[in-house]
Amino acid sequence: MSKKVVTFGEVMMRLAPPGYQRFVQANSFDATYAGGEANVAASLAQYGYDAYFVTKLPPTELGLACKFFLQKYGIKTDYIKMEGGRLGIYFLEAGASQRASKVIYDRKDSAIAQVQPGEFDWPTIFADAAVFHITGITPALSDNAAAVSLEAVQAAKKAGLTVSCDLNFRKNLWSSAKAGAVMSTLMPYVDIAIANEEDAEKVFGIKAENTHLEAGKIDDGGYQEVCRKLVERFGFKKVAITLRESYSASDNGWSAILYDSALNEFYKSKKYDIHIVDRVGGGDSFGGGLLYGLLQGMDNQQCIEFAVAASCLKHSIPGDFNLVSVAEVEALMKGDGSGRVQR
């Protein structure tokens, strides 16, 4: 199978106070760059794939700094357009113990939000590619971005790619009603749907029964029914749902389920109790791991175990990117989670 994968979306500058400082305490901010689809590309690049990220960046020093940051971690930037708008920013205050993390967005009128249909040559971009990945964040940025997202998934299907979509609902970008209307137009072109424990409810009104997220109670049977309803509505080949049990901002339970609609079978991963360094990008690292497993021809159980182990490790890494190797993920899958010094 081709080693080329393509993702499309927004990449932003991430500004975070050092350590666990609050915004009101900070005298400086650490700068990195991130975005849902770029995070997935970063994972796949670490795993040895030719991961191309498609976006627009402003033709300024900040745009160049962002482009160089992506290249530093092996992401292919050949199809990035350097024109228009501004670079979006998000501010992150890392939570700890019972204090939740906070995110403030400053992304209005970013370069990618101003994208126009027809700007990207999708047949060229998708030539020789195996997978296209997008999230529900990109069509939420603007009506134009939604139109280009639809254009992209249609072109990807026409080119014979497997299309993956993480629903990734963001209430600060759009309402549940608009998300459901817009995302419903994209879903017929999607093969693999990825969601967290809330996305299906927020976007499509499909709620898991016997689950109370605030109390950390998650019922597997409820999410199996969510998977079935998503497949009934949209015909997905596979649906994966990450299950986060939030004991506190610092400690979570982390697992996932995968539904194969052709086999009508569910696969549940091992659960990890994780102590969090940085949880932002955790879902994207799961998506990157899942796509790696599928591209490698792993069976369904191996796929979900690899994805969950990969995203478990991401929670130990500052920044949005999951900078781990296949060997490190496989070691954790085999039970080496001791954290002992390797020498």
C-alpha positions as CSV (number, residue, x, y, z in Angstrom):
1,M,0.0,0.0,0.0
2,S,1.1,3.6,-0.7
3,K,3.1,5.3,2.0
4,K,1.5,8.6,1.2
5,V,-1.2,10.0,3.5
6,V,-2.9,13.4,3.3
7,T,-4.5,15.6,6.0
8,F,-6.2,19.0,5.6
9,G,-7.1,21.7,8.2
10,E,-5.9,24.6,10.3
11,V,-2.6,24.8,12.1
12,M,-2.3,27.4,14.9
13,M,0.3,28.8,17.1
14,R,-0.1,27.4,20.6
15,L,0.9,29.8,23.5
16,A,1.0,28.3,26.9
17,P,2.3,29.6,30.3
18,P,5.3,27.6,31.6
19,G,4.4,24.6,33.7
20,Y,1.1,24.8,35.4
21,Q,0.9,28.6,35.7
22,R,-2.4,30.3,35.2
23,F,-2.9,32.9,32.5
24,V,-3.0,35.7,35.1
25,Q,0.4,34.6,36.6
26,A,2.3,34.2,33.3
27,N,5.1,36.6,32.3
28,S,6.0,34.5,29.3
29,F,4.4,31.9,27.0
30,D,5.9,28.9,25.3
31,A,5.2,28.8,21.6
32,T,4.6,25.6,19.5
33,Y,2.3,24.9,16.6
34,A,-0.6,22.5,16.3
35,G,-4.0,21.6,14.9
36,G,-6.1,18.4,14.7
37,E,-5.1,17.2,11.3
38,A,-1.5,18.4,11.6
39,N,-1.3,16.4,14.8
40,V,-2.4,13.2,13.0
41,A,0.2,13.9,10.2
42,A,2.9,14.3,12.9
43,S,2.0,10.8,14.3
44,L,2.1,9.2,10.9
45,A,5.4,10.9,10.0
46,Q,7.0,9.4,13.2
47,Y,5.7,6.0,12.1
48,G,7.5,6.3,8.7
49,Y,4.7,7.5,6.4
50,D,4.9,10.3,3.9
51,A,2.4,12.5,5.7
52,Y,1.3,15.6,3.7
53,F,-0.5,18.4,5.5
54,V,-2.6,20.8,3.4
55,T,-3.4,24.3,4.6
56,K,-3.0,28.0,4.1
57,L,-0.5,30.0,6.1
58,P,0.1,33.8,6.0
59,P,3.2,34.8,4.0
60,T,4.9,36.3,7.1
61,E,7.7,35.2,9.4
62,L,5.1,33.6,11.6
63,G,3.8,31.6,8.7
64,L,7.3,30.5,7.9
65,A,8.0,29.6,11.5
66,C,5.0,27.4,11.5
67,K,5.9,25.7,8.2
68,F,9.5,25.0,9.5
69,F,8.1,23.6,12.7
70,L,6.0,21.1,10.7
71,Q,9.0,20.2,8.6
72,K,11.1,19.6,11.7
73,Y,8.9,16.7,12.7
74,G,8.8,15.2,9.2
75,I,5.5,16.5,7.9
76,K,5.5,17.2,4.2
77,T,4.5,20.8,3.4
78,D,4.6,20.6,-0.4
79,Y,0.9,21.6,-0.8
80,I,0.8,24.4,1.8
81,K,-0.2,27.7,0.3
82,M,1.6,30.8,1.8
83,E,-1.0,33.5,1.2
84,G,-3.7,35.6,2.8
85,G,-5.1,36.1,6.3
86,R,-3.4,35.5,9.5
87,L,-2.1,32.7,11.7
88,G,-4.7,31.5,14.2
89,I,-3.6,31.3,17.9
90,Y,-4.8,29.3,20.8
91,F,-3.8,29.9,24.4
92,L,-3.6,26.9,26.7
93,E,-3.6,26.9,30.5
94,A,-2.7,23.5,31.7
95,G,-4.9,22.2,34.5
96,A,-3.8,20.0,37.4
97,S,-5.6,17.9,40.0
98,Q,-9.2,19.2,40.3
99,R,-8.5,22.3,38.3
100,A,-9.4,21.9,34.6
101,S,-7.3,23.0,31.7
102,K,-8.6,26.1,29.8
103,V,-8.3,27.0,26.1
104,I,-8.9,30.4,24.6
105,Y,-9.0,30.7,20.8
106,D,-7.9,33.7,18.7
107,R,-8.4,32.3,15.2
108,K,-11.0,34.5,13.5
109,D,-10.2,35.3,9.8
110,S,-7.2,33.0,9.8
111,A,-5.7,32.2,6.4
112,I,-7.4,28.8,6.1
113,A,-10.8,30.1,7.1
114,Q,-10.7,32.3,4.0
115,V,-10.0,29.4,1.7
116,Q,-12.0,29.3,-1.6
117,P,-13.3,26.2,-3.4
118,G,-11.0,25.4,-6.3
119,E,-7.8,26.7,-4.6
120,F,-6.3,23.3,-4.1
121,D,-5.6,20.8,-6.9
122,W,-7.0,17.8,-5.1
123,P,-6.4,15.3,-7.9
124,T,-2.7,16.1,-7.8
125,I,-2.6,16.2,-4.0
126,F,-4.3,12.8,-3.8
127,A,-2.1,11.1,-6.5
128,D,-0.6,7.9,-5.1
129,A,-2.1,8.5,-1.7
130,A,-3.8,5.8,0.4
131,V,-5.6,7.8,3.1
132,F,-7.2,11.2,3.6
133,H,-7.9,12.5,7.1
134,I,-10.0,15.5,8.1
135,T,-11.8,16.6,11.3
136,G,-15.0,18.4,12.2
137,I,-12.9,21.4,13.2
138,T,-12.1,22.4,9.6
139,P,-15.6,22.8,8.2
140,A,-16.5,24.7,11.4
141,L,-14.1,27.5,10.6
142,S,-16.2,29.2,7.9
143,D,-18.7,28.4,5.3
144,N,-15.9,28.5,2.7
145,A,-13.9,26.0,4.7
146,A,-16.9,23.8,4.9
147,A,-17.3,23.9,1.1
148,V,-13.7,23.1,0.6
149,S,-13.9,20.2,3.1
150,L,-16.7,18.7,1.1
151,E,-14.8,19.3,-2.1
152,A,-11.8,17.5,-0.6
153,V,-13.7,14.4,0.6
154,Q,-15.5,14.1,-2.7
155,A,-12.2,14.2,-4.6
156,A,-10.6,11.8,-2.2
157,K,-13.3,9.2,-2.7
158,K,-13.1,9.7,-6.5
159,A,-9.4,9.1,-6.3
160,G,-10.0,5.8,-4.4
161,L,-8.6,6.9,-1.0
162,T,-9.8,5.7,2.4
163,V,-11.4,8.7,4.0
164,S,-11.1,9.2,7.8
165,C,-12.9,11.8,9.8
166,D,-12.7,12.7,13.5
167,L,-16.0,14.4,14.4
168,N,-14.1,16.7,16.9
169,F,-17.0,19.0,17.9
170,R,-16.0,22.4,19.1
171,K,-18.8,24.4,20.7
172,N,-16.8,27.7,20.4
173,L,-16.9,27.4,16.6
174,W,-20.4,26.4,15.8
175,S,-23.7,25.1,17.3
176,S,-24.7,21.5,17.4
177,A,-27.5,22.2,14.9
178,K,-25.1,23.6,12.3
179,A,-22.5,21.0,13.0
180,G,-25.1,18.3,12.4
181,A,-26.3,19.9,9.1
182,V,-22.8,20.5,7.7
183,M,-21.2,17.2,8.8
184,S,-24.1,15.2,7.4
185,T,-23.1,16.4,4.0
186,L,-19.5,15.1,4.4
187,M,-20.3,11.7,6.1
188,P,-21.4,9.8,2.9
189,Y,-17.8,10.1,1.7
190,V,-16.3,8.9,5.0
191,D,-15.1,5.3,5.6
192,I,-13.7,5.6,9.1
193,A,-15.4,7.7,11.7
194,I,-13.5,8.6,14.9
195,A,-15.2,10.3,17.9
196,N,-14.7,10.8,21.6
197,E,-17.4,10.0,24.2
198,E,-19.3,13.2,23.5
199,D,-19.0,13.9,19.8
200,A,-21.8,11.7,18.4
201,E,-24.3,13.3,20.8
202,K,-23.1,16.9,20.2
203,V,-23.0,16.6,16.4
204,F,-25.7,14.0,15.5
205,G,-27.8,13.8,18.7
206,I,-26.8,10.1,19.3
207,K,-26.3,9.7,23.0
208,A,-24.8,6.8,24.9
209,E,-27.1,5.4,27.5
210,N,-26.1,4.7,31.2
211,T,-23.1,7.1,30.9
212,H,-22.4,10.1,33.2
213,L,-19.2,11.8,32.1
214,E,-19.0,14.2,35.0
215,A,-19.0,11.3,37.4
216,G,-16.5,9.4,35.3
217,K,-19.1,6.6,34.5
218,I,-18.8,5.1,31.1
219,D,-20.9,2.1,29.9
220,D,-19.4,0.1,27.0
221,G,-22.8,-1.1,25.8
222,G,-24.1,2.5,25.4
223,Y,-21.2,3.3,23.1
224,Q,-21.6,0.1,21.1
225,E,-25.2,1.3,20.4
226,V,-23.8,4.7,19.4
227,C,-21.5,2.9,16.9
228,R,-24.4,1.0,15.4
229,K,-26.6,4.1,15.0
230,L,-23.8,6.0,13.3
231,V,-23.3,3.1,10.8
232,E,-27.0,2.8,10.2
233,R,-27.2,6.5,9.4
234,F,-24.0,6.9,7.4
235,G,-22.8,3.5,6.3
236,F,-19.3,3.8,7.8
237,K,-17.0,0.8,7.4
238,K,-15.5,1.3,10.9
239,V,-16.3,3.5,13.9
240,A,-13.8,4.1,16.7
241,I,-14.7,5.9,20.0
242,T,-12.2,6.9,22.6
243,L,-13.4,6.5,26.2
244,R,-11.9,9.0,28.7
245,E,-12.7,8.5,32.4
246,S,-11.8,11.8,34.0
247,Y,-10.8,11.1,37.6
248,S,-9.3,14.6,37.7
249,A,-7.3,16.9,35.3
250,S,-4.2,15.0,36.2
251,D,-5.4,11.4,36.1
252,N,-7.6,9.7,33.6
253,G,-8.7,6.2,32.5
254,W,-8.1,5.8,28.8
255,S,-9.5,3.1,26.4
256,A,-11.4,2.8,23.2
257,I,-13.8,0.6,21.2
258,L,-13.7,-0.2,17.5
259,Y,-16.7,-1.4,15.5
260,D,-16.3,-3.2,12.1
261,S,-19.6,-2.9,10.4
262,A,-18.9,-5.6,7.7
263,L,-18.1,-8.1,10.4
264,N,-20.7,-6.7,12.9
265,E,-18.0,-7.1,15.6
266,F,-16.8,-4.8,18.5
267,Y,-13.3,-4.7,19.7
268,K,-12.4,-3.2,23.1
269,S,-8.9,-2.1,24.0
270,K,-7.0,-2.5,27.2
271,K,-7.6,0.4,29.6
272,Y,-4.7,2.5,30.8
273,D,-4.7,4.6,34.0
274,I,-2.6,7.6,32.9
275,H,-1.0,10.5,34.8
276,I,-1.2,13.4,32.5
277,V,1.6,15.7,31.4
278,D,-0.4,17.2,28.4
279,R,-3.7,15.8,27.2
280,V,-4.2,18.2,24.2
281,G,-3.8,16.2,21.0
282,G,-4.6,12.9,22.8
283,G,-7.5,12.2,20.4
284,D,-5.5,13.0,17.4
285,S,-2.7,10.7,18.5
286,F,-5.3,8.0,18.7
287,G,-6.5,8.7,15.2
288,G,-2.9,8.6,13.9
289,G,-2.3,5.3,15.7
290,L,-5.5,3.8,14.3
291,L,-4.7,4.8,10.7
292,Y,-1.2,3.4,11.1
293,G,-2.7,0.1,12.2
294,L,-5.1,0.0,9.3
295,L,-2.4,0.9,6.8
296,Q,-0.1,-1.8,8.2
297,G,-2.8,-4.4,7.7
298,M,-3.2,-5.1,11.4
299,D,-6.3,-7.0,12.5
300,N,-9.0,-5.0,14.3
301,Q,-7.9,-5.9,17.8
302,Q,-4.3,-5.0,17.0
303,C,-5.4,-1.7,15.5
304,I,-7.4,-0.5,18.5
305,E,-4.6,-1.7,20.9
306,F,-1.9,0.2,18.9
307,A,-4.1,3.4,18.8
308,V,-4.8,3.4,22.5
309,A,-1.2,2.6,23.5
310,A,0.1,5.4,21.2
311,S,-2.3,7.9,22.6
312,C,-1.6,6.8,26.1
313,L,2.1,7.7,25.5
314,K,1.0,11.1,24.0
315,H,-0.4,12.1,27.4
316,S,3.2,12.1,28.7
317,I,4.5,14.5,26.1
318,P,4.3,18.3,26.2
319,G,2.9,19.9,23.1
320,D,0.2,18.5,20.7
321,F,2.4,16.2,18.7
322,N,2.8,12.5,19.6
323,L,6.6,12.2,19.2
324,V,6.9,8.4,19.8
325,S,8.2,5.6,17.6
326,V,6.4,2.4,16.6
327,A,8.8,0.4,18.8
328,E,7.9,2.5,21.8
329,V,4.2,1.9,21.2
330,E,4.7,-1.8,20.6
331,A,6.7,-2.1,23.9
332,L,3.7,-0.6,25.8
333,M,1.3,-2.9,24.0
334,K,3.4,-5.8,25.2
335,G,3.1,-4.6,28.8
336,D,6.2,-2.5,29.3
337,G,4.7,0.5,31.0
338,S,7.0,0.7,34.0
339,G,8.7,3.9,32.9
340,R,12.1,2.5,33.8
341,V,15.2,4.2,32.4
342,Q,16.2,2.6,29.0
343,R,19.9,2.3,28.6
